[in-house]
Amino acid sequence: MNPVVYLEVGGDLDAVRRVRDGVFAGPLSRTITHDFVPHVTLVESTTPERIAAALVALSDYAVEVTFDAAHLLQEHNRRWRPIADARFAPPLLVG
């Protein structure tokens, strides 16, 4: 088990799932081994005491955000590096 602190994601979760499902298509297709839970990880591998303190500190935290792009990250030696991105907008016609 990996003790983590994360923020739950609300809003249009079906849209979040559609974006996630769209990522695992074509050349990025793979077998999904666990259920998708929309969230934002704040810290991994922490102590129970820090988890308890974070839950108290963040109990009333809420923020509304809008995303205009997604970035595909690749993990290498516990570091995440961007390898591609996509804008949430109609394609541009040039010419």
SELUM-701542 format. One record per atom (N, C-alpha, C, O): x, y, z. Coordinates in steps of 0.02 Angstrom, whole numbers, plus 50000, padded with zeros to 5 digits. Example, Ala and Ser with C-alpha at 12.3 -4.5 7.8 and 13.67 -1.06 7.14 Angstrom:
<atoms>
{atom {50660, 49716, 50390}}
{atom {50615, 49775, 50390}}
{atom {50660, 49835, 50390}}
{atom {50712, 49834, 50423}}
{atom {50642, 49888, 50354}}
{atom {50684, 49947, 50357}}
{atom {50645, 50002, 50394}}
{atom {50670, 50057, 50402}}
</atoms>
This chain:
<atoms>
{atom {50042, 49941, 50000}}
{atom {50000, 50000, 50000}}
{atom {50044, 50062, 50000}}
{atom {50094, 50065, 50035}}
{atom {50024, 50112, 49961}}
{atom {50062, 50174, 49956}}
{atom {50021, 50230, 49988}}
{atom {49972, 50252, 49958}}
{atom {50039, 50253, 50048}}
{atom {50000, 50306, 50081}}
{atom {50007, 50372, 50043}}
{atom {50062, 50398, 50033}}
{atom {49950, 50398, 50020}}
{atom {49949, 50459, 49981}}
{atom {49898, 50509, 50008}}
{atom {49852, 50490, 50045}}
{atom {49907, 50572, 49989}}
{atom {49857, 50624, 50000}}
{atom {49837, 50649, 49931}}
{atom {49881, 50666, 49891}}
{atom {49772, 50651, 49918}}
{atom {49750, 50674, 49853}}
{atom {49686, 50716, 49860}}
{atom {49650, 50710, 49909}}
{atom {49674, 50758, 49810}}
{atom {49613, 50796, 49805}}
{atom {49565, 50761, 49759}}
{atom {49583, 50739, 49705}}
{atom {49503, 50754, 49781}}
{atom {49451, 50725, 49739}}
{atom {49432, 50775, 49685}}
{atom {49430, 50836, 49697}}
{atom {49417, 50751, 49626}}
{atom {49397, 50793, 49570}}
{atom {49321, 50789, 49564}}
{atom {49292, 50735, 49566}}
{atom {49289, 50846, 49556}}
{atom {49216, 50848, 49546}}
{atom {49201, 50875, 49477}}
{atom {49244, 50878, 49433}}
{atom {49139, 50895, 49466}}
{atom {49120, 50923, 49402}}
{atom {49098, 50870, 49353}}
{atom {49069, 50820, 49372}}
{atom {49113, 50882, 49290}}
{atom {49092, 50837, 49235}}
{atom {49139, 50778, 49231}}
{atom {49184, 50776, 49189}}
{atom {49130, 50729, 49274}}
{atom {49174, 50671, 49276}}
{atom {49170, 50629, 49214}}
{atom {49218, 50595, 49196}}
{atom {49112, 50629, 49180}}
{atom {49107, 50592, 49117}}
{atom {49155, 50622, 49065}}
{atom {49185, 50585, 49027}}
{atom {49161, 50688, 49064}}
{atom {49208, 50720, 49017}}
{atom {49280, 50701, 49035}}
{atom {49321, 50690, 48991}}
{atom {49295, 50699, 49100}}
{atom {49362, 50680, 49121}}
{atom {49377, 50608, 49100}}
{atom {49431, 50592, 49076}}
{atom {49327, 50564, 49108}}
{atom {49336, 50494, 49088}}
{atom {49345, 50488, 49012}}
{atom {49384, 50447, 48989}}
{atom {49308, 50529, 48974}}
{atom {49316, 50526, 48901}}
{atom {49386, 50547, 48880}}
{atom {49415, 50517, 48834}}
{atom {49414, 50598, 48912}}
{atom {49483, 50618, 48896}}
{atom {49530, 50561, 48913}}
{atom {49574, 50544, 48874}}
{atom {49522, 50533, 48972}}
{atom {49565, 50477, 48992}}
{atom {49560, 50418, 48945}}
{atom {49610, 50389, 48925}}
{atom {49498, 50400, 48927}}
{atom {49488, 50344, 48881}}
{atom {49519, 50359, 48813}}
{atom {49546, 50314, 48780}}
{atom {49516, 50422, 48791}}
{atom {49545, 50442, 48727}}
{atom {49621, 50436, 48727}}
{atom {49651, 50426, 48674}}
{atom {49652, 50443, 48785}}
{atom {49724, 50437, 48789}}
{atom {49747, 50365, 48776}}
{atom {49798, 50353, 48745}}
{atom {49708, 50317, 48802}}
{atom {49727, 50247, 48796}}
{atom {49699, 50215, 48733}}
{atom {49670, 50161, 48736}}
{atom {49708, 50249, 48677}}
{atom {49685, 50224, 48612}}
{atom {49745, 50226, 48564}}
{atom {49795, 50259, 48577}}
{atom {49738, 50191, 48509}}
{atom {49791, 50191, 48458}}
{atom {49857, 50167, 48486}}
{atom {49859, 50116, 48519}}
{atom {49911, 50204, 48473}}
{atom {49977, 50181, 48494}}
{atom {49987, 50180, 48570}}
{atom {50033, 50148, 48595}}
{atom {49943, 50215, 48607}}
{atom {49948, 50215, 48680}}
{atom {49901, 50165, 48713}}
{atom {49895, 50164, 48774}}
{atom {49868, 50125, 48673}}
{atom {49821, 50075, 48699}}
{atom {49857, 50026, 48744}}
{atom {49912, 50003, 48729}}
{atom {49826, 50011, 48800}}
{atom {49853, 49961, 48846}}
{atom {49797, 49934, 48890}}
{atom {49743, 49964, 48893}}
{atom {49810, 49879, 48923}}
{atom {49761, 49850, 48968}}
{atom {49760, 49892, 49032}}
{atom {49812, 49905, 49062}}
{atom {49701, 49911, 49053}}
{atom {49693, 49951, 49114}}
{atom {49688, 49901, 49172}}
{atom {49646, 49856, 49171}}
{atom {49730, 49910, 49223}}
{atom {49734, 49862, 49277}}
{atom {49698, 49885, 49341}}
{atom {49694, 49847, 49389}}
{atom {49671, 49946, 49341}}
{atom {49636, 49970, 49401}}
{atom {49582, 50019, 49380}}
{atom {49584, 50048, 49325}}
{atom {49534, 50029, 49424}}
{atom {49480, 50077, 49411}}
{atom {49508, 50148, 49409}}
{atom {49554, 50165, 49446}}
{atom {49480, 50189, 49365}}
{atom {49501, 50259, 49359}}
{atom {49464, 50300, 49412}}
{atom {49403, 50299, 49416}}
{atom {49503, 50336, 49452}}
{atom {49475, 50381, 49502}}
{atom {49503, 50451, 49487}}
{atom {49562, 50463, 49501}}
{atom {49463, 50497, 49460}}
{atom {49488, 50565, 49447}}
{atom {49512, 50597, 49512}}
{atom {49473, 50603, 49560}}
{atom {49574, 50618, 49513}}
{atom {49603, 50648, 49573}}
{atom {49666, 50687, 49556}}
{atom {49692, 50683, 49501}}
{atom {49690, 50725, 49605}}
{atom {49754, 50760, 49600}}
{atom {49796, 50736, 49659}}
{atom {49779, 50750, 49717}}
{atom {49850, 50701, 49645}}
{atom {49894, 50677, 49698}}
{atom {49935, 50735, 49725}}
{atom {49968, 50771, 49687}}
{atom {49934, 50744, 49791}}
{atom {49974, 50796, 49823}}
{atom {50039, 50770, 49850}}
{atom {50091, 50804, 49845}}
{atom {50038, 50711, 49880}}
{atom {50099, 50682, 49907}}
{atom {50092, 50606, 49910}}
{atom {50037, 50580, 49924}}
{atom {50147, 50571, 49897}}
{atom {50148, 50499, 49901}}
{atom {50196, 50478, 49956}}
{atom {50240, 50516, 49977}}
{atom {50187, 50417, 49980}}
{atom {50233, 50387, 50028}}
{atom {50245, 50432, 50089}}
{atom {50302, 50449, 50105}}
{atom {50191, 50451, 50121}}
{atom {50198, 50494, 50180}}
{atom {50175, 50456, 50242}}
{atom {50154, 50399, 50238}}
{atom {50180, 50489, 50298}}
{atom {50163, 50456, 50362}}
{atom {50088, 50464, 50377}}
{atom {50056, 50511, 50353}}
{atom {50061, 50420, 50417}}
{atom {49991, 50427, 50438}}
{atom {49977, 50494, 50472}}
{atom {49923, 50523, 50464}}
{atom {50025, 50519, 50510}}
{atom {50016, 50584, 50544}}
{atom {50010, 50641, 50494}}
{atom {49968, 50686, 50502}}
{atom {50051, 50640, 50443}}
{atom {50047, 50693, 50391}}
{atom {49982, 50687, 50351}}
{atom {49954, 50738, 50332}}
{atom {49959, 50626, 50339}}
{atom {49896, 50616, 50304}}
{atom {49840, 50646, 50346}}
{atom {49797, 50682, 50319}}
{atom {49839, 50631, 50410}}
{atom {49787, 50658, 50455}}
{atom {49788, 50734, 50456}}
{atom {49736, 50766, 50452}}
{atom {49847, 50764, 50460}}
{atom {49853, 50837, 50461}}
{atom {49830, 50867, 50395}}
{atom {49796, 50919, 50394}}
{atom {49847, 50835, 50339}}
{atom {49826, 50860, 50274}}
{atom {49750, 50857, 50266}}
{atom {49720, 50903, 50240}}
{atom {49720, 50803, 50290}}
{atom {49647, 50797, 50286}}
{atom {49612, 50851, 50325}}
{atom {49560, 50877, 50303}}
{atom {49638, 50869, 50383}}
{atom {49610, 50924, 50422}}
{atom {49620, 50990, 50386}}
{atom {49573, 51029, 50378}}
{atom {49681, 51003, 50363}}
{atom {49697, 51066, 50330}}
{atom {49658, 51076, 50265}}
{atom {49641, 51133, 50248}}
{atom {49644, 51022, 50230}}
{atom {49611, 51028, 50164}}
{atom {49537, 51011, 50165}}
{atom {49505, 51006, 50113}}
{atom {49508, 51002, 50225}}
{atom {49439, 50978, 50230}}
{atom {49389, 51024, 50195}}
{atom {49339, 51000, 50168}}
{atom {49401, 51089, 50194}}
{atom {49354, 51136, 50161}}
{atom {49382, 51165, 50097}}
{atom {49354, 51212, 50069}}
{atom {49437, 51138, 50072}}
{atom {49469, 51165, 50012}}
{atom {49429, 51148, 49950}}
{atom {49411, 51090, 49938}}
{atom {49416, 51198, 49910}}
{atom {49383, 51189, 49846}}
{atom {49407, 51244, 49799}}
{atom {49416, 51301, 49820}}
{atom {49416, 51226, 49737}}
{atom {49437, 51275, 49686}}
{atom {49408, 51252, 49619}}
{atom {49405, 51193, 49605}}
{atom {49388, 51300, 49579}}
{atom {49364, 51285, 49512}}
{atom {49418, 51300, 49462}}
{atom {49448, 51354, 49463}}
{atom {49432, 51253, 49418}}
{atom {49484, 51262, 49367}}
{atom {49456, 51244, 49299}}
{atom {49409, 51205, 49293}}
{atom {49486, 51273, 49248}}
{atom {49469, 51257, 49179}}
{atom {49534, 51238, 49144}}
{atom {49585, 51272, 49152}}
{atom {49532, 51184, 49106}}
{atom {49592, 51162, 49071}}
{atom {49584, 51175, 48997}}
{atom {49530, 51163, 48969}}
{atom {49637, 51199, 48965}}
{atom {49635, 51210, 48893}}
{atom {49682, 51162, 48856}}
{atom {49686, 51164, 48794}}
{atom {49717, 51119, 48894}}
{atom {49762, 51071, 48862}}
{atom {49776, 51013, 48909}}
{atom {49764, 51018, 48969}}
{atom {49801, 50959, 48880}}
{atom {49825, 50902, 48920}}
{atom {49895, 50886, 48897}}
{atom {49912, 50893, 48838}}
{atom {49936, 50864, 48943}}
{atom {50004, 50846, 48928}}
{atom {50014, 50772, 48945}}
{atom {49995, 50749, 48998}}
{atom {50044, 50736, 48899}}
{atom {50060, 50666, 48910}}
{atom {50129, 50663, 48942}}
{atom {50178, 50690, 48915}}
{atom {50133, 50630, 48999}}
{atom {50196, 50625, 49036}}
{atom {50221, 50553, 49035}}
{atom {50181, 50506, 49032}}
{atom {50286, 50546, 49036}}
{atom {50317, 50480, 49039}}
{atom {50361, 50478, 49101}}
{atom {50401, 50523, 49112}}
{atom {50353, 50425, 49141}}
{atom {50394, 50419, 49201}}
{atom {50460, 50386, 49185}}
{atom {50463, 50336, 49150}}
{atom {50513, 50415, 49212}}
{atom {50580, 50387, 49204}}
{atom {50618, 50401, 49269}}
{atom {50629, 50459, 49286}}
{atom {50638, 50349, 49304}}
{atom {50674, 50357, 49367}}
{atom {50636, 50401, 49417}}
{atom {50665, 50446, 49447}}
{atom {50571, 50388, 49424}}
{atom {50526, 50424, 49471}}
{atom {50520, 50499, 49455}}
{atom {50501, 50538, 49498}}
{atom {50534, 50518, 49393}}
{atom {50524, 50587, 49370}}
{atom {50478, 50584, 49310}}
{atom {50484, 50540, 49267}}
{atom {50432, 50631, 49307}}
{atom {50384, 50635, 49251}}
{atom {50407, 50688, 49202}}
{atom {50420, 50745, 49221}}
{atom {50411, 50669, 49139}}
{atom {50432, 50715, 49086}}
{atom {50378, 50720, 49033}}
{atom {50351, 50668, 49012}}
{atom {50362, 50780, 49009}}
{atom {50312, 50787, 48955}}
{atom {50340, 50761, 48890}}
{atom {50397, 50775, 48872}}
{atom {50299, 50722, 48854}}
{atom {50320, 50696, 48789}}
{atom {50272, 50716, 48732}}
{atom {50289, 50708, 48674}}
{atom {50213, 50742, 48750}}
{atom {50165, 50765, 48699}}
{atom {50112, 50807, 48734}}
{atom {50104, 50804, 48795}}
{atom {50077, 50847, 48695}}
{atom {50021, 50885, 48723}}
{atom {49965, 50891, 48671}}
{atom {49976, 50880, 48611}}
{atom {49906, 50909, 48696}}
{atom {49848, 50917, 48652}}
{atom {49805, 50974, 48680}}
{atom {49792, 50976, 48740}}
{atom {49784, 51019, 48637}}
{atom {49740, 51075, 48656}}
{atom {49668, 51052, 48653}}
{atom {49649, 51014, 48608}}
{atom {49627, 51077, 48699}}
{atom {49555, 51064, 48698}}
{atom {49521, 51119, 48657}}
{atom {49488, 51163, 48685}}
{atom {49530, 51117, 48593}}
{atom {49502, 51169, 48548}}
{atom {49496, 51138, 48479}}
{atom {49528, 51088, 48463}}
{atom {49453, 51169, 48437}}
{atom {49448, 51144, 48368}}
{atom {49516, 51150, 48333}}
{atom {49555, 51195, 48349}}
{atom {49530, 51107, 48285}}
{atom {49594, 51113, 48248}}
{atom {49597, 51179, 48210}}
{atom {49546, 51205, 48187}}
{atom {49657, 51205, 48204}}
{atom {49667, 51266, 48166}}
{atom {49676, 51251, 48092}}
{atom {49710, 51203, 48074}}
{atom {49646, 51291, 48050}}
{atom {49656, 51287, 47978}}
{atom {49703, 51342, 47957}}
{atom {49690, 51401, 47970}}
{atom {49757, 51324, 47926}}
{atom {49806, 51374, 47904}}
{atom {49809, 51372, 47828}}
{atom {49817, 51319, 47798}}
{atom {49802, 51431, 47798}}
{atom {49808, 51435, 47726}}
{atom {49744, 51438, 47688}}
{atom {49745, 51441, 47626}}
</atoms>
